[in-house]
Amino acid sequence: MTNQDYLEHAFEIGNGEFTDIVCQDCANNWAKDNGLNWSGGVAYDSFTERQEDSEAFAGDLSTFSDTEADYPLSCCGRYLDTRLTPDGVEYLKEFPKAVQRLYNI
């Protein structure tokens, strides 16, 4: 996972019972599997329109929340562009230098 030049854009998915932070491909698959239609752009500022009979959603992480993580998040073998808490920054110091560089540490 350290053969990465940049952080992948992060998306949030969920259905009222759970939420997860995933890559764009997984968010697109989640949307398709749940019959959701995308609004907005392709990545940043994009989200799915709510369906009357479903609580499922997917969208650009920054569209839904100001999420910070206590550790680097990854999906499909790639690190995701998420803000780290102070504890997360400290924990990142245990990761290989290549991962630290992705987060500008």
N, CA, C and O atoms as a MOPAC input file, in Angstrom:
PM7 MOZYME 1SCF
protein

 N      0.80100 1    -1.19300 1     0.00000 1
 C      0.00000 1     0.00000 1     0.00000 1
 C      0.85100 1     1.26700 1     0.00000 1
 O      0.29500 1     2.36500 1    -0.01800 1
 N      2.14800 1     1.15700 1     0.01900 1
 C      2.98800 1     2.34800 1     0.05600 1
 C      3.42000 1     2.79200 1    -1.33200 1
 O      4.17800 1     3.75600 1    -1.44300 1
 N      2.98100 1     2.14100 1    -2.38200 1
 C      3.31100 1     2.50100 1    -3.75200 1
 C      2.29100 1     3.49900 1    -4.29600 1
 O      1.79200 1     3.33400 1    -5.40900 1
 N      1.98500 1     4.51900 1    -3.52600 1
 C      0.93000 1     5.46500 1    -3.83500 1
 C      1.52100 1     6.87000 1    -3.86700 1
 O      2.30300 1     7.23500 1    -2.98800 1
 N      1.15000 1     7.66700 1    -4.88200 1
 C      1.69800 1     9.01600 1    -5.02900 1
 C      0.81700 1    10.10200 1    -4.41700 1
 O      1.29900 1    11.20100 1    -4.14100 1
 N     -0.45700 1     9.81500 1    -4.20300 1
 C     -1.39000 1    10.80300 1    -3.66600 1
 C     -2.48800 1    10.06900 1    -2.90300 1
 O     -2.68700 1     8.86800 1    -3.08800 1
 N     -3.19400 1    10.79500 1    -2.05200 1
 C     -4.30900 1    10.22100 1    -1.31900 1
 C     -5.54300 1    10.17000 1    -2.21500 1
 O     -5.86600 1    11.14300 1    -2.89600 1
 N     -6.22200 1     9.03900 1    -2.21000 1
 C     -7.46100 1     8.88100 1    -2.98300 1
 C     -8.58000 1     9.68000 1    -2.32100 1
 O     -8.61400 1     9.82500 1    -1.09900 1
 N     -9.47700 1    10.18600 1    -3.12500 1
 C    -10.61500 1    10.92900 1    -2.60200 1
 C    -11.49100 1     9.99000 1    -1.76900 1
 O    -11.67800 1     8.83000 1    -2.13600 1
 N    -12.02200 1    10.48000 1    -0.66500 1
 C    -12.82700 1     9.67100 1     0.25200 1
 C    -14.31700 1     9.94800 1     0.08100 1
 O    -14.73300 1    11.08600 1    -0.13400 1
 N    -15.10400 1     8.89400 1     0.18200 1
 C    -16.55800 1     8.96100 1     0.11100 1
 C    -17.15100 1     8.28600 1     1.33700 1
 O    -16.56000 1     7.36400 1     1.90000 1
 N    -18.31500 1     8.75100 1     1.73900 1
 C    -19.03100 1     8.12700 1     2.84800 1
 C    -20.24000 1     7.39900 1     2.27900 1
 O    -20.95600 1     7.93400 1     1.43300 1
 N    -20.46400 1     6.17100 1     2.75000 1
 C    -21.63700 1     5.39700 1     2.35900 1
 C    -22.35300 1     4.94900 1     3.62300 1
 O    -21.75200 1     4.89600 1     4.69700 1
 N    -23.61600 1     4.63000 1     3.49900 1
 C    -24.35700 1     4.12900 1     4.64700 1
 C    -25.79600 1     3.84100 1     4.29900 1
 O    -26.25100 1     4.05800 1     3.17600 1
 N    -26.50500 1     3.33900 1     5.31400 1
 C    -27.91400 1     3.01700 1     5.09500 1
 C    -28.77400 1     3.19800 1     6.34300 1
 O    -29.86200 1     2.62900 1     6.42600 1
 N    -28.31500 1     3.96200 1     7.29000 1
 C    -29.06900 1     4.15200 1     8.52100 1
 C    -28.64100 1     3.19400 1     9.61600 1
 O    -28.78900 1     3.49600 1    10.80100 1
 N    -28.10800 1     2.03400 1     9.22700 1
 C    -27.62400 1     1.06400 1    10.20200 1
 C    -26.10700 1     1.10300 1    10.34200 1
 O    -25.57000 1     0.72100 1    11.38100 1
 N    -25.41800 1     1.55800 1     9.30800 1
 C    -23.96100 1     1.66500 1     9.35300 1
 C    -23.50100 1     2.75000 1     8.40100 1
 O    -24.22600 1     3.14900 1     7.49000 1
 N    -22.28900 1     3.21800 1     8.62500 1
 C    -21.61700 1     4.10100 1     7.67700 1
 C    -20.19200 1     3.61000 1     7.51400 1
 O    -19.65000 1     2.94000 1     8.39300 1
 N    -19.59400 1     3.94400 1     6.39000 1
 C    -18.20900 1     3.56200 1     6.12400 1
 C    -17.58400 1     4.63000 1     5.23900 1
 O    -18.27900 1     5.36800 1     4.54100 1
 N    -16.27000 1     4.69600 1     5.28300 1
 C    -15.50600 1     5.60500 1     4.43100 1
 C    -14.81300 1     4.73600 1     3.38700 1
 O    -14.08100 1     3.80900 1     3.73300 1
 N    -15.04500 1     5.03700 1     2.10600 1
 C    -14.56600 1     4.17500 1     1.02400 1
 C    -14.02200 1     5.01100 1    -0.13600 1
 O    -14.12600 1     6.23800 1    -0.13800 1
 N    -13.44600 1     4.32700 1    -1.11100 1
 C    -12.95800 1     4.97800 1    -2.32700 1
 C    -14.12300 1     5.23900 1    -3.28800 1
 O    -15.24300 1     4.78500 1    -3.05400 1
 N    -13.85000 1     5.96400 1    -4.35400 1
 C    -14.90100 1     6.32100 1    -5.30800 1
 C    -15.50300 1     5.09600 1    -5.98500 1
 O    -16.72000 1     5.03300 1    -6.16100 1
 N    -14.68000 1     4.11900 1    -6.36900 1
 C    -15.21800 1     2.92100 1    -7.01900 1
 C    -16.19600 1     2.19000 1    -6.10400 1
 O    -17.26000 1     1.76000 1    -6.55100 1
 N    -15.84400 1     2.04800 1    -4.83200 1
 C    -16.73500 1     1.36500 1    -3.88900 1
 C    -18.00000 1     2.17500 1    -3.64400 1
 O    -19.07700 1     1.59900 1    -3.49100 1
 N    -17.88900 1     3.50100 1    -3.60500 1
 C    -19.07600 1     4.35300 1    -3.44500 1
 C    -19.99800 1     4.20200 1    -4.65300 1
 O    -21.21700 1     4.11800 1    -4.49900 1
 N    -19.42100 1     4.16700 1    -5.85300 1
 C    -20.22800 1     3.98400 1    -7.06200 1
 C    -20.93300 1     2.63300 1    -7.04700 1
 O    -22.11100 1     2.54100 1    -7.39300 1
 N    -20.22100 1     1.59200 1    -6.64800 1
 C    -20.82300 1     0.25800 1    -6.57700 1
 C    -21.94200 1     0.21300 1    -5.54500 1
 O    -22.99400 1    -0.37500 1    -5.79100 1
 N    -21.71600 1     0.83500 1    -4.38900 1
 C    -22.74000 1     0.90200 1    -3.34300 1
 C    -23.99000 1     1.60600 1    -3.88800 1
 O    -25.11200 1     1.14500 1    -3.67800 1
 N    -23.78500 1     2.71200 1    -4.58000 1
 C    -24.91600 1     3.45800 1    -5.12900 1
 C    -25.69900 1     2.59600 1    -6.12100 1
 O    -26.92800 1     2.54700 1    -6.06900 1
 N    -24.99400 1     1.92400 1    -7.01500 1
 C    -25.65800 1     1.05300 1    -7.99600 1
 C    -26.43100 1    -0.06000 1    -7.30500 1
 O    -27.58900 1    -0.31800 1    -7.63200 1
 N    -25.78300 1    -0.71900 1    -6.34600 1
 C    -26.40800 1    -1.83300 1    -5.63800 1
 C    -27.65500 1    -1.40100 1    -4.87600 1
 O    -28.54100 1    -2.21900 1    -4.62900 1
 N    -27.73600 1    -0.13400 1    -4.50500 1
 C    -28.86700 1     0.37200 1    -3.73500 1
 C    -29.81300 1     1.23500 1    -4.55800 1
 O    -30.69300 1     1.89500 1    -4.00500 1
 N    -29.63400 1     1.23400 1    -5.88600 1
 C    -30.52900 1     1.95600 1    -6.78200 1
 C    -30.50400 1     3.46500 1    -6.60400 1
 O    -31.52500 1     4.13100 1    -6.77300 1
 N    -29.32900 1     4.01000 1    -6.26000 1
 C    -29.19600 1     5.44000 1    -6.01700 1
 C    -28.66500 1     6.15400 1    -7.25600 1
 O    -27.88900 1     5.58000 1    -8.02000 1
 N    -29.07500 1     7.39200 1    -7.45400 1
 C    -28.61900 1     8.20500 1    -8.57200 1
 C    -27.71400 1     9.31200 1    -8.06700 1
 O    -28.02500 1     9.96500 1    -7.07100 1
 N    -26.58500 1     9.53100 1    -8.75400 1
 C    -25.62200 1    10.56000 1    -8.35900 1
 C    -26.08100 1    11.94400 1    -8.77300 1
 O    -26.68700 1    12.12500 1    -9.82900 1
 N    -25.78000 1    12.92800 1    -7.91600 1
 C    -25.96600 1    14.35000 1    -8.21400 1
 C    -24.63000 1    15.03100 1    -8.02300 1
 O    -23.72200 1    14.45500 1    -7.42400 1
 N    -24.49600 1    16.22900 1    -8.51500 1
 C    -23.23800 1    16.93700 1    -8.35300 1
 C    -22.20200 1    16.42200 1    -9.33300 1
 O    -22.54200 1    15.85600 1   -10.37200 1
 N    -20.94100 1    16.61900 1    -8.99900 1
 C    -19.84600 1    16.24000 1    -9.87500 1
 C    -19.49600 1    14.77400 1    -9.78300 1
 O    -20.24800 1    13.96500 1    -9.24000 1
 N    -18.33800 1    14.45100 1   -10.32600 1
 C    -17.88300 1    13.06600 1   -10.34100 1
 C    -17.24200 1    12.68200 1    -9.01300 1
 O    -17.43400 1    11.56100 1    -8.54300 1
 N    -16.49100 1    13.58200 1    -8.40400 1
 C    -15.83300 1    13.24700 1    -7.14700 1
 C    -16.19800 1    14.28200 1    -6.09200 1
 O    -17.14500 1    14.08100 1    -5.33200 1
 N    -15.46700 1    15.37400 1    -6.03700 1
 C    -15.71800 1    16.37700 1    -5.01900 1
 C    -17.12100 1    16.94100 1    -5.15700 1
 O    -17.58700 1    17.23400 1    -6.25800 1
 N    -17.77400 1    17.08400 1    -4.03500 1
 C    -19.10200 1    17.68600 1    -3.99000 1
 C    -20.14900 1    16.84800 1    -4.70100 1
 O    -21.13100 1    17.39800 1    -5.20100 1
 N    -19.97500 1    15.55100 1    -4.76000 1
 C    -20.97400 1    14.69300 1    -5.38000 1
 C    -21.64200 1    13.84400 1    -4.30400 1
 O    -21.04700 1    13.55000 1    -3.26700 1
 N    -22.87300 1    13.46100 1    -4.56500 1
 C    -23.64200 1    12.69800 1    -3.60300 1
 C    -24.79600 1    12.02200 1    -4.32400 1
 O    -25.09100 1    12.34600 1    -5.47400 1
 N    -25.44200 1    11.09400 1    -3.65500 1
 C    -26.60100 1    10.44000 1    -4.24100 1
 C    -27.86600 1    11.10900 1    -3.73300 1
 O    -27.92100 1    11.61200 1    -2.61100 1
 N    -28.86600 1    11.10100 1    -4.57500 1
 C    -30.17300 1    11.63000 1    -4.17300 1
 C    -30.86500 1    10.57600 1    -3.32000 1
 O    -30.80400 1     9.38300 1    -3.61800 1
 N    -31.51800 1    11.02500 1    -2.26500 1
 C    -32.24600 1    10.10800 1    -1.37700 1
 C    -33.44300 1     9.51100 1    -2.11700 1
 O    -34.12700 1    10.18700 1    -2.88500 1
 N    -33.66800 1     8.23500 1    -1.86000 1
 C    -34.82900 1     7.54300 1    -2.39800 1
 C    -35.88600 1     7.45200 1    -1.28900 1
 O    -35.53800 1     7.26300 1    -0.12300 1
 N    -37.15000 1     7.58400 1    -1.63400 1
 C    -38.21500 1     7.55600 1    -0.63000 1
 C    -38.22100 1     6.29200 1     0.20800 1
 O    -38.46200 1     6.35800 1     1.41400 1
 N    -37.96600 1     5.16500 1    -0.38800 1
 C    -38.08400 1     3.88700 1     0.30800 1
 C    -36.75600 1     3.35200 1     0.84600 1
 O    -36.65700 1     2.17000 1     1.17600 1
 N    -35.74000 1     4.20400 1     0.93600 1
 C    -34.42600 1     3.73400 1     1.35000 1
 C    -33.69000 1     4.80000 1     2.16400 1
 O    -33.82600 1     5.99700 1     1.91000 1
 N    -32.91500 1     4.34700 1     3.13800 1
 C    -32.06400 1     5.26300 1     3.88500 1
 C    -30.62700 1     5.23200 1     3.36000 1
 O    -29.74800 1     5.88300 1     3.92400 1
 N    -30.38700 1     4.48600 1     2.29400 1
 C    -29.04300 1     4.35800 1     1.73800 1
 C    -28.58400 1     5.68000 1     1.13600 1
 O    -29.38300 1     6.43000 1     0.57500 1
 N    -27.29400 1     5.95500 1     1.26000 1
 C    -26.70700 1     7.16900 1     0.69500 1
 C    -25.24600 1     6.90900 1     0.36200 1
 O    -24.63900 1     5.95900 1     0.85500 1
 N    -24.70600 1     7.75600 1    -0.46900 1
 C    -23.27500 1     7.74200 1    -0.78900 1
 C    -22.91000 1     9.14600 1    -1.22600 1
 O    -23.72600 1     9.84300 1    -1.82900 1
 N    -21.69300 1     9.56600 1    -0.92600 1
 C    -21.27600 1    10.87600 1    -1.38600 1
 C    -19.89900 1    11.26200 1    -0.91600 1
 O    -19.29200 1    10.60400 1    -0.07100 1
 N    -19.43200 1    12.33300 1    -1.48100 1
 C    -18.16200 1    12.94000 1    -1.11800 1
 C    -18.12400 1    13.11900 1     0.39800 1
 O    -19.07400 1    13.64500 1     0.97700 1
 N    -17.05300 1    12.69200 1     1.04400 1
 C    -16.95700 1    12.74200 1     2.50100 1
 C    -17.21900 1    14.13900 1     3.03800 1
 O    -17.91700 1    14.28800 1     4.04000 1
 N    -16.67400 1    15.16700 1     2.39300 1
 C    -16.84700 1    16.52600 1     2.89500 1
 C    -18.27800 1    17.03500 1     2.73300 1
 O    -18.65900 1    18.00900 1     3.38300 1
 N    -19.07400 1    16.39400 1     1.87900 1
 C    -20.47400 1    16.76900 1     1.71200 1
 C    -21.27000 1    16.43000 1     2.96400 1
 O    -22.19500 1    17.15700 1     3.32600 1
 N    -20.91500 1    15.32700 1     3.63200 1
 C    -21.69000 1    14.84000 1     4.76200 1
 C    -21.14500 1    15.24900 1     6.12100 1
 O    -21.91800 1    15.45400 1     7.05800 1
 N    -19.84100 1    15.36900 1     6.24400 1
 C    -19.32300 1    15.60400 1     7.59300 1
 C    -17.92800 1    16.20700 1     7.57700 1
 O    -17.27600 1    16.31300 1     6.53800 1
 N    -17.50800 1    16.58900 1     8.74300 1
 C    -16.16400 1    17.10300 1     8.97000 1
 C    -15.33900 1    16.01600 1     9.66200 1
 O    -14.65900 1    16.28300 1    10.65400 1
 N    -15.40200 1    14.82000 1     9.14600 1
 C    -14.82100 1    13.64500 1     9.78400 1
 C    -13.31500 1    13.75100 1     9.93800 1
 O    -12.60500 1    14.15100 1     9.01600 1
 N    -12.84100 1    13.38300 1    11.12400 1
 C    -11.42000 1    13.21500 1    11.39200 1
 C    -11.22800 1    11.78400 1    11.86100 1
 O    -12.09000 1    11.22800 1    12.54100 1
 N    -10.11500 1    11.19600 1    11.50600 1
 C     -9.84900 1     9.80400 1    11.86300 1
 C     -8.67100 1     9.70200 1    12.82600 1
 O     -7.75200 1    10.52000 1    12.79800 1
 N     -8.72000 1     8.68700 1    13.67200 1
 C     -7.63300 1     8.42100 1    14.61500 1
 C     -6.52600 1     7.57300 1    13.99500 1
 O     -5.55100 1     7.23100 1    14.66400 1
 N     -6.68000 1     7.23500 1    12.71700 1
 C     -5.68200 1     6.44900 1    11.99400 1
 C     -5.92000 1     6.65100 1    10.49900 1
 O     -7.02100 1     7.02800 1    10.09900 1
 N     -4.91500 1     6.40800 1     9.67400 1
 C     -5.08900 1     6.54900 1     8.22300 1
 C     -6.10900 1     5.53600 1     7.70100 1
 O     -5.99800 1     4.34400 1     7.98400 1
 N     -7.08900 1     5.99800 1     6.95100 1
 C     -8.11400 1     5.12700 1     6.39300 1
 C     -7.71100 1     4.68600 1     4.99400 1
 O     -7.08500 1     5.43900 1     4.24800 1
 N     -8.07600 1     3.46000 1     4.64900 1
 C     -7.75600 1     2.95000 1     3.32200 1
 C     -8.92600 1     2.13500 1     2.78700 1
 O     -9.78400 1     1.67500 1     3.54200 1
 N     -8.94000 1     1.96900 1     1.47500 1
 C     -9.94600 1     1.17400 1     0.79500 1
 C     -9.31800 1     0.63700 1    -0.48500 1
 O     -8.62300 1     1.36700 1    -1.19200 1
 N     -9.55800 1    -0.62100 1    -0.78000 1
 C     -9.04100 1    -1.24700 1    -2.00100 1
 C     -7.51800 1    -1.08700 1    -2.11500 1
 O     -6.98600 1    -0.93900 1    -3.21500 1
 N     -6.82800 1    -1.11700 1    -0.97800 1
 C     -5.36800 1    -1.05200 1    -0.97700 1
 C     -4.79100 1     0.33800 1    -1.17400 1
 O     -3.59000 1     0.47400 1    -1.40600 1
 N     -5.62900 1     1.38900 1    -1.08500 1
 C     -5.16800 1     2.77000 1    -1.27900 1
 C     -5.57200 1     3.61300 1    -0.07200 1
 O     -6.67700 1     3.46500 1     0.45200 1
 N     -4.68400 1     4.48700 1     0.36500 1
 C     -4.99700 1     5.38900 1     1.46900 1
 C     -5.92200 1     6.50200 1     0.98500 1
 O     -5.80100 1     6.98700 1    -0.14000 1
 N     -6.85500 1     6.89700 1     1.86400 1
 C     -7.87700 1     7.87800 1     1.52000 1
 C     -7.55300 1     9.24300 1     2.11400 1
 O     -6.91700 1     9.34500 1     3.16300 1
 N     -7.99400 1    10.27500 1     1.43500 1
 C     -7.76600 1    11.65400 1     1.85000 1
 C     -8.73300 1    12.01200 1     2.97400 1
 O     -9.85100 1    12.46400 1     2.72400 1
 N     -8.29700 1    11.80800 1     4.20000 1
 C     -9.08200 1    12.13900 1     5.37800 1
 C     -8.20800 1    12.93100 1     6.33500 1
 O     -6.99100 1    12.75100 1     6.38700 1
 N     -8.85200 1    13.81400 1     7.09500 1
 C     -8.11300 1    14.55600 1     8.11800 1
 C     -7.86300 1    13.63800 1     9.29900 1
 O     -8.69100 1    12.79100 1     9.63400 1
 N     -6.71700 1    13.81800 1     9.92000 1
 C     -6.35900 1    13.01700 1    11.09000 1
 C     -6.46900 1    13.86000 1    12.35700 1
 O     -6.14800 1    15.04800 1    12.35700 1
 N     -6.92500 1    13.23200 1    13.42800 1
 C     -6.92500 1    13.87000 1    14.73700 1
 C     -5.47400 1    13.96700 1    15.20200 1
 O     -4.59600 1    13.36300 1    14.58500 1
 N     -5.20400 1    14.70500 1    16.26500 1
 C     -3.84200 1    14.71100 1    16.81400 1
 C     -3.35900 1    13.29400 1    17.15600 1
 O     -2.18800 1    12.97400 1    16.94700 1
 N     -4.24900 1    12.45000 1    17.67700 1
 C     -3.87800 1    11.05500 1    17.95000 1
 C     -3.56300 1    10.31900 1    16.65300 1
 O     -2.65000 1     9.49400 1    16.60600 1
 N     -4.32100 1    10.62000 1    15.60100 1
 C     -4.08200 1     9.99500 1    14.30600 1
 C     -2.72900 1    10.37500 1    13.73100 1
 O     -2.04200 1     9.53600 1    13.15100 1
 N     -2.34100 1    11.63900 1    13.88900 1
 C     -1.03200 1    12.10600 1    13.42100 1
 C      0.06700 1    11.38600 1    14.19500 1
 O      1.07000 1    10.96600 1    13.61800 1
 N     -0.12800 1    11.24700 1    15.49900 1
 C      0.86300 1    10.55200 1    16.32500 1
 C      0.97500 1     9.08200 1    15.90900 1
 O      2.07800 1     8.54700 1    15.80100 1
 N     -0.15900 1     8.43800 1    15.67800 1
 C     -0.18200 1     7.03200 1    15.26200 1
 C      0.46800 1     6.85600 1    13.89000 1
 O      1.12400 1     5.84500 1    13.64000 1
 N      0.29000 1     7.82700 1    13.01000 1
 C      0.85800 1     7.76400 1    11.66700 1
 C      2.37500 1     7.65100 1    11.70800 1
 O      2.97400 1     7.10900 1    10.77900 1
 N      2.99700 1     8.14100 1    12.74700 1
 C      4.45400 1     8.08000 1    12.87200 1
 C      4.97200 1     6.65300 1    12.95400 1
 O      6.16900 1     6.42100 1    12.77900 1
 N      4.08600 1     5.68700 1    13.21800 1
 C      4.45600 1     4.27100 1    13.24000 1
 C      4.39000 1     3.63900 1    11.85100 1
 O      4.80700 1     2.49500 1    11.67200 1
 N      3.87200 1     4.36900 1    10.87300 1
 C      3.72700 1     3.86500 1     9.51300 1
 C      5.01600 1     4.10700 1     8.72600 1
 O      5.84700 1     4.92000 1     9.13200 1
 N      5.18500 1     3.40800 1     7.61000 1
 C      6.35700 1     3.64900 1     6.76300 1
 C      6.41700 1     5.10800 1     6.29500 1
 O      5.39200 1     5.78100 1     6.19200 1
 N      7.61800 1     5.57400 1     6.01900 1
 C      7.83600 1     6.96600 1     5.59000 1
 C      7.00500 1     7.31500 1     4.35300 1
 O      6.52100 1     8.44100 1     4.23100 1
 N      6.83700 1     6.36300 1     3.44000 1
 C      6.06000 1     6.63200 1     2.22100 1
 C      4.61900 1     7.00000 1     2.55600 1
 O      4.03100 1     7.85300 1     1.89100 1
 N      4.05200 1     6.37900 1     3.55900 1
 C      2.67900 1     6.69300 1     3.97700 1
 C      2.64900 1     8.03300 1     4.67500 1
 O      1.73200 1     8.82400 1     4.45400 1
 N      3.63200 1     8.30500 1     5.51300 1
 C      3.71700 1     9.59300 1     6.20400 1
 C      3.79000 1    10.73700 1     5.19200 1
 O      3.17700 1    11.78500 1     5.39600 1
 N      4.53500 1    10.54100 1     4.10800 1
 C      4.64900 1    11.59000 1     3.08400 1
 C      3.29800 1    11.88300 1     2.42400 1
 O      3.01600 1    13.02900 1     2.07300 1
 N      2.46100 1    10.85300 1     2.25300 1
 C      1.14000 1    11.07700 1     1.67500 1
 C      0.33500 1    12.08300 1     2.49300 1
 O     -0.43000 1    12.87700 1     1.94500 1
 N      0.51900 1    12.03600 1     3.80800 1
 C     -0.21500 1    12.92000 1     4.71600 1
 C      0.60700 1    14.15500 1     5.11400 1
 O      0.23800 1    14.88500 1     6.03300 1
 N      1.71500 1    14.37500 1     4.41700 1
 C      2.58500 1    15.51100 1     4.67800 1
 C      3.11200 1    15.52700 1     6.11300 1
 O      3.19000 1    16.58500 1     6.73900 1
 N      3.46400 1    14.37500 1     6.62100 1
 C      4.04000 1    14.26400 1     7.96500 1
 C      5.51500 1    13.98200 1     7.83500 1
 O      6.20900 1    13.84900 1     8.84200 1

